[in-house]
């Protein structure tokens, strides 16, 4: 997978999201995973425009 910036406001990349998920205990749903990723990276706390992209990335990573 190629790394790319998902959240421009907080400069959060796909690999940043992946790192948080791999360092955390397993999650049963995307929303709980999103809360953890957001707490660590501050993604989707600026303009909020990346919210759906972050959820898509989390879904993709969790399905691997």
PDB file of N, CA, C and O in Angstrom:
ATOM      1  N   UNK A   1       0.847  -1.184   0.000  1.00  0.00           N
ATOM      2  CA  UNK A   1       0.000   0.000   0.000  1.00  0.00           C
ATOM      3  C   UNK A   1       0.885   1.237   0.000  1.00  0.00           C
ATOM      4  O   UNK A   1       1.885   1.305   0.714  1.00  0.00           O
ATOM      5  N   UNK A   2       0.508   2.191  -0.793  1.00  0.00           N
ATOM      6  CA  UNK A   2       1.244   3.447  -0.876  1.00  0.00           C
ATOM      7  C   UNK A   2       0.786   4.382   0.239  1.00  0.00           C
ATOM      8  O   UNK A   2      -0.406   4.461   0.538  1.00  0.00           O
ATOM      9  N   UNK A   3       1.725   5.083   0.846  1.00  0.00           N
ATOM     10  CA  UNK A   3       1.386   6.051   1.885  1.00  0.00           C
ATOM     11  C   UNK A   3       0.886   7.340   1.232  1.00  0.00           C
ATOM     12  O   UNK A   3       1.404   7.759   0.197  1.00  0.00           O
ATOM     13  N   UNK A   4      -0.104   7.952   1.830  1.00  0.00           N
ATOM     14  CA  UNK A   4      -0.627   9.227   1.339  1.00  0.00           C
ATOM     15  C   UNK A   4      -1.238   9.988   2.510  1.00  0.00           C
ATOM     16  O   UNK A   4      -1.630   9.392   3.513  1.00  0.00           O
ATOM     17  N   UNK A   5      -1.312  11.288   2.376  1.00  0.00           N
ATOM     18  CA  UNK A   5      -1.882  12.134   3.424  1.00  0.00           C
ATOM     19  C   UNK A   5      -3.397  12.051   3.370  1.00  0.00           C
ATOM     20  O   UNK A   5      -4.006  12.239   2.317  1.00  0.00           O
ATOM     21  N   UNK A   6      -3.996  11.767   4.518  1.00  0.00           N
ATOM     22  CA  UNK A   6      -5.448  11.703   4.612  1.00  0.00           C
ATOM     23  C   UNK A   6      -5.990  12.991   5.220  1.00  0.00           C
ATOM     24  O   UNK A   6      -6.967  13.557   4.730  1.00  0.00           O
ATOM     25  N   UNK A   7      -5.354  13.444   6.283  1.00  0.00           N
ATOM     26  CA  UNK A   7      -5.787  14.661   6.978  1.00  0.00           C
ATOM     27  C   UNK A   7      -4.738  15.744   6.759  1.00  0.00           C
ATOM     28  O   UNK A   7      -3.662  15.710   7.357  1.00  0.00           O
ATOM     29  N   UNK A   8      -5.060  16.697   5.903  1.00  0.00           N
ATOM     30  CA  UNK A   8      -4.120  17.780   5.610  1.00  0.00           C
ATOM     31  C   UNK A   8      -3.955  18.734   6.781  1.00  0.00           C
ATOM     32  O   UNK A   8      -2.857  19.243   7.007  1.00  0.00           O
ATOM     33  N   UNK A   9      -5.020  18.988   7.529  1.00  0.00           N
ATOM     34  CA  UNK A   9      -4.946  19.934   8.648  1.00  0.00           C
ATOM     35  C   UNK A   9      -3.933  19.484   9.705  1.00  0.00           C
ATOM     36  O   UNK A   9      -3.188  20.302  10.246  1.00  0.00           O
ATOM     37  N   UNK A  10      -3.912  18.194   9.992  1.00  0.00           N
ATOM     38  CA  UNK A  10      -3.047  17.655  11.045  1.00  0.00           C
ATOM     39  C   UNK A  10      -1.899  16.816  10.477  1.00  0.00           C
ATOM     40  O   UNK A  10      -1.142  16.196  11.224  1.00  0.00           O
ATOM     41  N   UNK A  11      -1.780  16.804   9.138  1.00  0.00           N
ATOM     42  CA  UNK A  11      -0.712  16.072   8.451  1.00  0.00           C
ATOM     43  C   UNK A  11      -0.653  14.606   8.880  1.00  0.00           C
ATOM     44  O   UNK A  11       0.397  14.108   9.287  1.00  0.00           O
ATOM     45  N   UNK A  12      -1.791  13.927   8.784  1.00  0.00           N
ATOM     46  CA  UNK A  12      -1.903  12.527   9.162  1.00  0.00           C
ATOM     47  C   UNK A  12      -1.965  11.678   7.889  1.00  0.00           C
ATOM     48  O   UNK A  12      -2.764  11.932   6.988  1.00  0.00           O
ATOM     49  N   UNK A  13      -1.098  10.665   7.843  1.00  0.00           N
ATOM     50  CA  UNK A  13      -1.026   9.812   6.662  1.00  0.00           C
ATOM     51  C   UNK A  13      -1.717   8.469   6.908  1.00  0.00           C
ATOM     52  O   UNK A  13      -2.078   8.128   8.034  1.00  0.00           O
ATOM     53  N   UNK A  14      -1.884   7.734   5.832  1.00  0.00           N
ATOM     54  CA  UNK A  14      -2.439   6.378   5.908  1.00  0.00           C
ATOM     55  C   UNK A  14      -1.602   5.531   6.861  1.00  0.00           C
ATOM     56  O   UNK A  14      -2.144   4.792   7.683  1.00  0.00           O
ATOM     57  N   UNK A  15      -0.281   5.640   6.748  1.00  0.00           N
ATOM     58  CA  UNK A  15       0.605   4.858   7.619  1.00  0.00           C
ATOM     59  C   UNK A  15       0.465   5.272   9.079  1.00  0.00           C
ATOM     60  O   UNK A  15       0.605   4.430   9.966  1.00  0.00           O
ATOM     61  N   UNK A  16       0.191   6.551   9.352  1.00  0.00           N
ATOM     62  CA  UNK A  16      -0.046   6.993  10.738  1.00  0.00           C
ATOM     63  C   UNK A  16      -1.271   6.287  11.311  1.00  0.00           C
ATOM     64  O   UNK A  16      -1.249   5.812  12.446  1.00  0.00           O
ATOM     65  N   UNK A  17      -2.328   6.224  10.524  1.00  0.00           N
ATOM     66  CA  UNK A  17      -3.559   5.552  10.956  1.00  0.00           C
ATOM     67  C   UNK A  17      -3.270   4.069  11.188  1.00  0.00           C
ATOM     68  O   UNK A  17      -3.687   3.494  12.194  1.00  0.00           O
ATOM     69  N   UNK A  18      -2.558   3.466  10.253  1.00  0.00           N
ATOM     70  CA  UNK A  18      -2.227   2.052  10.366  1.00  0.00           C
ATOM     71  C   UNK A  18      -1.394   1.784  11.622  1.00  0.00           C
ATOM     72  O   UNK A  18      -1.628   0.798  12.321  1.00  0.00           O
ATOM     73  N   UNK A  19      -0.429   2.653  11.910  1.00  0.00           N
ATOM     74  CA  UNK A  19       0.414   2.489  13.104  1.00  0.00           C
ATOM     75  C   UNK A  19      -0.410   2.515  14.384  1.00  0.00           C
ATOM     76  O   UNK A  19      -0.194   1.694  15.276  1.00  0.00           O
ATOM     77  N   UNK A  20      -1.353   3.451  14.483  1.00  0.00           N
ATOM     78  CA  UNK A  20      -2.198   3.536  15.679  1.00  0.00           C
ATOM     79  C   UNK A  20      -2.999   2.249  15.851  1.00  0.00           C
ATOM     80  O   UNK A  20      -3.087   1.708  16.954  1.00  0.00           O
ATOM     81  N   UNK A  21      -3.580   1.764  14.762  1.00  0.00           N
ATOM     82  CA  UNK A  21      -4.396   0.555  14.845  1.00  0.00           C
ATOM     83  C   UNK A  21      -3.567  -0.660  15.224  1.00  0.00           C
ATOM     84  O   UNK A  21      -4.030  -1.511  15.984  1.00  0.00           O
ATOM     85  N   UNK A  22      -2.347  -0.754  14.705  1.00  0.00           N
ATOM     86  CA  UNK A  22      -1.503  -1.907  15.016  1.00  0.00           C
ATOM     87  C   UNK A  22      -0.953  -1.853  16.440  1.00  0.00           C
ATOM     88  O   UNK A  22      -0.620  -2.889  17.015  1.00  0.00           O
ATOM     89  N   UNK A  23      -0.855  -0.658  17.010  1.00  0.00           N
ATOM     90  CA  UNK A  23      -0.342  -0.516  18.371  1.00  0.00           C
ATOM     91  C   UNK A  23      -1.441  -0.628  19.420  1.00  0.00           C
ATOM     92  O   UNK A  23      -1.154  -0.676  20.616  1.00  0.00           O
ATOM     93  N   UNK A  24      -2.670  -0.669  18.992  1.00  0.00           N
ATOM     94  CA  UNK A  24      -3.807  -0.709  19.906  1.00  0.00           C
ATOM     95  C   UNK A  24      -4.346  -2.119  20.018  1.00  0.00           C
ATOM     96  O   UNK A  24      -4.066  -2.984  19.188  1.00  0.00           O
ATOM     97  N   UNK A  25      -5.125  -2.327  21.062  1.00  0.00           N
ATOM     98  CA  UNK A  25      -5.814  -3.604  21.166  1.00  0.00           C
ATOM     99  C   UNK A  25      -6.822  -3.694  20.031  1.00  0.00           C
ATOM    100  O   UNK A  25      -7.174  -2.676  19.434  1.00  0.00           O
ATOM    101  N   UNK A  26      -7.278  -4.865  19.734  1.00  0.00           N
ATOM    102  CA  UNK A  26      -8.171  -5.023  18.585  1.00  0.00           C
ATOM    103  C   UNK A  26      -9.499  -4.298  18.821  1.00  0.00           C
ATOM    104  O   UNK A  26      -9.966  -4.160  19.952  1.00  0.00           O
ATOM    105  N   UNK A  27     -10.071  -3.853  17.742  1.00  0.00           N
ATOM    106  CA  UNK A  27     -11.332  -3.120  17.797  1.00  0.00           C
ATOM    107  C   UNK A  27     -12.415  -3.934  17.116  1.00  0.00           C
ATOM    108  O   UNK A  27     -12.175  -4.617  16.120  1.00  0.00           O
ATOM    109  N   UNK A  28     -13.610  -3.846  17.672  1.00  0.00           N
ATOM    110  CA  UNK A  28     -14.717  -4.600  17.096  1.00  0.00           C
ATOM    111  C   UNK A  28     -15.480  -3.781  16.059  1.00  0.00           C
ATOM    112  O   UNK A  28     -16.193  -4.343  15.228  1.00  0.00           O
ATOM    113  N   UNK A  29     -15.337  -2.465  16.102  1.00  0.00           N
ATOM    114  CA  UNK A  29     -16.038  -1.662  15.105  1.00  0.00           C
ATOM    115  C   UNK A  29     -15.219  -0.439  14.699  1.00  0.00           C
ATOM    116  O   UNK A  29     -14.323   0.001  15.420  1.00  0.00           O
ATOM    117  N   UNK A  30     -15.544   0.083  13.552  1.00  0.00           N
ATOM    118  CA  UNK A  30     -14.798   1.183  12.954  1.00  0.00           C
ATOM    119  C   UNK A  30     -14.910   2.453  13.798  1.00  0.00           C
ATOM    120  O   UNK A  30     -13.932   3.191  13.920  1.00  0.00           O
ATOM    121  N   UNK A  31     -16.066   2.721  14.376  1.00  0.00           N
ATOM    122  CA  UNK A  31     -16.240   3.953  15.162  1.00  0.00           C
ATOM    123  C   UNK A  31     -15.320   3.986  16.382  1.00  0.00           C
ATOM    124  O   UNK A  31     -14.744   5.029  16.688  1.00  0.00           O
ATOM    125  N   UNK A  32     -15.176   2.861  17.081  1.00  0.00           N
ATOM    126  CA  UNK A  32     -14.270   2.816  18.231  1.00  0.00           C
ATOM    127  C   UNK A  32     -12.823   2.995  17.774  1.00  0.00           C
ATOM    128  O   UNK A  32     -12.034   3.673  18.434  1.00  0.00           O
ATOM    129  N   UNK A  33     -12.486   2.388  16.654  1.00  0.00           N
ATOM    130  CA  UNK A  33     -11.144   2.536  16.096  1.00  0.00           C
ATOM    131  C   UNK A  33     -10.912   3.994  15.699  1.00  0.00           C
ATOM    132  O   UNK A  33      -9.830   4.537  15.926  1.00  0.00           O
ATOM    133  N   UNK A  34     -11.927   4.626  15.107  1.00  0.00           N
ATOM    134  CA  UNK A  34     -11.810   6.030  14.720  1.00  0.00           C
ATOM    135  C   UNK A  34     -11.534   6.901  15.941  1.00  0.00           C
ATOM    136  O   UNK A  34     -10.688   7.794  15.884  1.00  0.00           O
ATOM    137  N   UNK A  35     -12.234   6.654  17.035  1.00  0.00           N
ATOM    138  CA  UNK A  35     -12.036   7.440  18.257  1.00  0.00           C
ATOM    139  C   UNK A  35     -10.595   7.342  18.741  1.00  0.00           C
ATOM    140  O   UNK A  35     -10.018   8.342  19.167  1.00  0.00           O
ATOM    141  N   UNK A  36     -10.009   6.149  18.681  1.00  0.00           N
ATOM    142  CA  UNK A  36      -8.620   5.953  19.106  1.00  0.00           C
ATOM    143  C   UNK A  36      -7.670   6.668  18.163  1.00  0.00           C
ATOM    144  O   UNK A  36      -6.758   7.362  18.613  1.00  0.00           O
ATOM    145  N   UNK A  37      -7.870   6.510  16.860  1.00  0.00           N
ATOM    146  CA  UNK A  37      -7.010   7.164  15.869  1.00  0.00           C
ATOM    147  C   UNK A  37      -7.092   8.679  16.036  1.00  0.00           C
ATOM    148  O   UNK A  37      -6.075   9.369  15.983  1.00  0.00           O
ATOM    149  N   UNK A  38      -8.292   9.188  16.235  1.00  0.00           N
ATOM    150  CA  UNK A  38      -8.476  10.624  16.397  1.00  0.00           C
ATOM    151  C   UNK A  38      -7.788  11.126  17.672  1.00  0.00           C
ATOM    152  O   UNK A  38      -7.183  12.198  17.662  1.00  0.00           O
ATOM    153  N   UNK A  39      -7.874  10.373  18.754  1.00  0.00           N
ATOM    154  CA  UNK A  39      -7.246  10.776  20.012  1.00  0.00           C
ATOM    155  C   UNK A  39      -5.725  10.849  19.875  1.00  0.00           C
ATOM    156  O   UNK A  39      -5.088  11.739  20.437  1.00  0.00           O
ATOM    157  N   UNK A  40      -5.153   9.916  19.131  1.00  0.00           N
ATOM    158  CA  UNK A  40      -3.695   9.873  18.989  1.00  0.00           C
ATOM    159  C   UNK A  40      -3.189  10.884  17.965  1.00  0.00           C
ATOM    160  O   UNK A  40      -2.197  11.570  18.208  1.00  0.00           O
ATOM    161  N   UNK A  41      -3.870  10.979  16.811  1.00  0.00           N
ATOM    162  CA  UNK A  41      -3.355  11.793  15.701  1.00  0.00           C
ATOM    163  C   UNK A  41      -3.991  13.171  15.592  1.00  0.00           C
ATOM    164  O   UNK A  41      -3.457  14.042  14.906  1.00  0.00           O
ATOM    165  N   UNK A  42      -5.128  13.384  16.259  1.00  0.00           N
ATOM    166  CA  UNK A  42      -5.912  14.619  16.144  1.00  0.00           C
ATOM    167  C   UNK A  42      -6.529  14.802  14.765  1.00  0.00           C
ATOM    168  O   UNK A  42      -6.962  15.903  14.423  1.00  0.00           O
ATOM    169  N   UNK A  43      -6.577  13.724  13.957  1.00  0.00           N
ATOM    170  CA  UNK A  43      -7.188  13.815  12.635  1.00  0.00           C
ATOM    171  C   UNK A  43      -8.668  14.163  12.765  1.00  0.00           C
ATOM    172  O   UNK A  43      -9.311  13.822  13.758  1.00  0.00           O
ATOM    173  N   UNK A  44      -9.185  14.827  11.779  1.00  0.00           N
ATOM    174  CA  UNK A  44     -10.593  15.209  11.714  1.00  0.00           C
ATOM    175  C   UNK A  44     -11.024  16.110  12.867  1.00  0.00           C
ATOM    176  O   UNK A  44     -12.185  16.099  13.276  1.00  0.00           O
ATOM    177  N   UNK A  45     -10.071  16.894  13.388  1.00  0.00           N
ATOM    178  CA  UNK A  45     -10.413  17.873  14.422  1.00  0.00           C
ATOM    179  C   UNK A  45     -10.240  19.298  13.909  1.00  0.00           C
ATOM    180  O   UNK A  45     -10.571  20.256  14.607  1.00  0.00           O
ATOM    181  N   UNK A  46      -9.724  19.440  12.694  1.00  0.00           N
ATOM    182  CA  UNK A  46      -9.578  20.760  12.087  1.00  0.00           C
ATOM    183  C   UNK A  46     -10.846  21.086  11.328  1.00  0.00           C
ATOM    184  O   UNK A  46     -11.861  21.458  11.917  1.00  0.00           O
ATOM    185  N   UNK A  47     -10.778  20.944  10.019  1.00  0.00           N
ATOM    186  CA  UNK A  47     -11.948  21.264   9.190  1.00  0.00           C
ATOM    187  C   UNK A  47     -12.957  20.118   9.146  1.00  0.00           C
ATOM    188  O   UNK A  47     -14.128  20.335   8.837  1.00  0.00           O
ATOM    189  N   UNK A  48     -12.505  18.890   9.457  1.00  0.00           N
ATOM    190  CA  UNK A  48     -13.396  17.727   9.437  1.00  0.00           C
ATOM    191  C   UNK A  48     -13.610  17.121   8.068  1.00  0.00           C
ATOM    192  O   UNK A  48     -14.354  16.149   7.934  1.00  0.00           O
ATOM    193  N   UNK A  49     -12.980  17.667   7.055  1.00  0.00           N
ATOM    194  CA  UNK A  49     -13.176  17.192   5.695  1.00  0.00           C
ATOM    195  C   UNK A  49     -12.636  15.794   5.432  1.00  0.00           C
ATOM    196  O   UNK A  49     -13.008  15.163   4.442  1.00  0.00           O
ATOM    197  N   UNK A  50     -11.764  15.303   6.308  1.00  0.00           N
ATOM    198  CA  UNK A  50     -11.157  13.986   6.089  1.00  0.00           C
ATOM    199  C   UNK A  50     -11.914  12.868   6.800  1.00  0.00           C
ATOM    200  O   UNK A  50     -11.526  11.705   6.692  1.00  0.00           O
ATOM    201  N   UNK A  51     -12.969  13.187   7.514  1.00  0.00           N
ATOM    202  CA  UNK A  51     -13.671  12.204   8.342  1.00  0.00           C
ATOM    203  C   UNK A  51     -13.965  10.911   7.576  1.00  0.00           C
ATOM    204  O   UNK A  51     -13.612   9.828   8.043  1.00  0.00           O
ATOM    205  N   UNK A  52     -14.592  11.006   6.430  1.00  0.00           N
ATOM    206  CA  UNK A  52     -14.955   9.810   5.664  1.00  0.00           C
ATOM    207  C   UNK A  52     -13.722   9.078   5.142  1.00  0.00           C
ATOM    208  O   UNK A  52     -13.713   7.849   5.074  1.00  0.00           O
ATOM    209  N   UNK A  53     -12.679   9.830   4.770  1.00  0.00           N
ATOM    210  CA  UNK A  53     -11.441   9.209   4.291  1.00  0.00           C
ATOM    211  C   UNK A  53     -10.764   8.426   5.411  1.00  0.00           C
ATOM    212  O   UNK A  53     -10.226   7.344   5.177  1.00  0.00           O
ATOM    213  N   UNK A  54     -10.790   8.966   6.621  1.00  0.00           N
ATOM    214  CA  UNK A  54     -10.214   8.268   7.776  1.00  0.00           C
ATOM    215  C   UNK A  54     -10.997   6.978   8.031  1.00  0.00           C
ATOM    216  O   UNK A  54     -10.405   5.920   8.242  1.00  0.00           O
ATOM    217  N   UNK A  55     -12.321   7.069   8.010  1.00  0.00           N
ATOM    218  CA  UNK A  55     -13.153   5.867   8.221  1.00  0.00           C
ATOM    219  C   UNK A  55     -12.885   4.823   7.143  1.00  0.00           C
ATOM    220  O   UNK A  55     -12.821   3.630   7.442  1.00  0.00           O
ATOM    221  N   UNK A  56     -12.730   5.254   5.901  1.00  0.00           N
ATOM    222  CA  UNK A  56     -12.440   4.322   4.812  1.00  0.00           C
ATOM    223  C   UNK A  56     -11.092   3.630   5.036  1.00  0.00           C
ATOM    224  O   UNK A  56     -10.969   2.420   4.843  1.00  0.00           O
ATOM    225  N   UNK A  57     -10.084   4.409   5.446  1.00  0.00           N
ATOM    226  CA  UNK A  57      -8.766   3.836   5.693  1.00  0.00           C
ATOM    227  C   UNK A  57      -8.826   2.831   6.839  1.00  0.00           C
ATOM    228  O   UNK A  57      -8.238   1.753   6.749  1.00  0.00           O
ATOM    229  N   UNK A  58      -9.525   3.172   7.904  1.00  0.00           N
ATOM    230  CA  UNK A  58      -9.659   2.268   9.049  1.00  0.00           C
ATOM    231  C   UNK A  58     -10.349   0.980   8.620  1.00  0.00           C
ATOM    232  O   UNK A  58      -9.902  -0.109   8.980  1.00  0.00           O
ATOM    233  N   UNK A  59     -11.428   1.090   7.860  1.00  0.00           N
ATOM    234  CA  UNK A  59     -12.145  -0.092   7.370  1.00  0.00           C
ATOM    235  C   UNK A  59     -11.222  -0.986   6.539  1.00  0.00           C
ATOM    236  O   UNK A  59     -11.219  -2.208   6.682  1.00  0.00           O
ATOM    237  N   UNK A  60     -10.451  -0.353   5.683  1.00  0.00           N
ATOM    238  CA  UNK A  60      -9.525  -1.097   4.820  1.00  0.00           C
ATOM    239  C   UNK A  60      -8.468  -1.815   5.658  1.00  0.00           C
ATOM    240  O   UNK A  60      -8.182  -2.990   5.430  1.00  0.00           O
ATOM    241  N   UNK A  61      -7.894  -1.107   6.620  1.00  0.00           N
ATOM    242  CA  UNK A  61      -6.854  -1.682   7.473  1.00  0.00           C
ATOM    243  C   UNK A  61      -7.417  -2.806   8.330  1.00  0.00           C
ATOM    244  O   UNK A  61      -6.772  -3.842   8.494  1.00  0.00           O
ATOM    245  N   UNK A  62      -8.606  -2.615   8.877  1.00  0.00           N
ATOM    246  CA  UNK A  62      -9.214  -3.647   9.719  1.00  0.00           C
ATOM    247  C   UNK A  62      -9.598  -4.889   8.932  1.00  0.00           C
ATOM    248  O   UNK A  62      -9.675  -5.978   9.501  1.00  0.00           O
ATOM    249  N   UNK A  63      -9.842  -4.748   7.631  1.00  0.00           N
ATOM    250  CA  UNK A  63     -10.259  -5.895   6.835  1.00  0.00           C
ATOM    251  C   UNK A  63      -9.065  -6.728   6.343  1.00  0.00           C
ATOM    252  O   UNK A  63      -9.249  -7.794   5.754  1.00  0.00           O
ATOM    253  N   UNK A  64      -7.857  -6.241   6.587  1.00  0.00           N
ATOM    254  CA  UNK A  64      -6.649  -6.983   6.152  1.00  0.00           C
ATOM    255  C   UNK A  64      -6.452  -8.194   7.020  1.00  0.00           C
ATOM    256  O   UNK A  64      -5.499  -8.947   6.821  1.00  0.00           O
TER     257      UNK A  64
END
